[in-house]
């Protein structure tokens, strides 16, 4: 069994309030959960209105499967949320 985790450290320049930031984060979380069947949670910078940390975690029996899905998630976020500046940290256990 392998566990893959990705932390997206994000800067959302167009957010002018916590409400706008949360709309972006909620949209991202819902799309990732629906498309990839992964666990997604905002894990940091929750009170800052232009900064967020979102963690995505998945479990699979095969390391190659984890790597493939993690790369698909990263590509999906980069394509569907181009207005967000993202640093990506990923690990497989």
C-alpha positions, 0 to 999 in steps of 0.5 A: 500500500502506498500513500501519496500526498500533495500540498499546494501552497497557493497565492490567490492575487485576485482574492480581495476577501476571505469569502472570495478566497474560500470560493476558489478553494471550495471549487478546487476541492469539489473538482478534485474530489469528484474527478480523482476520488481523493481526500482534500482539505485546506490545511494552512493559512486559513485566515489570510485572504490571498494565501492558502495551503491545500493538501490532497491525499490518496492511497493505492496498492501500486506506487506507479498508480499513485505517481500517475494520479498525483501528476494528473492532479497537479496538471489538472490544478495548473490547467484549471486554475491558471490565475493561482500562483502555486508551489507544489510539494509531493511525497509518496510513503 
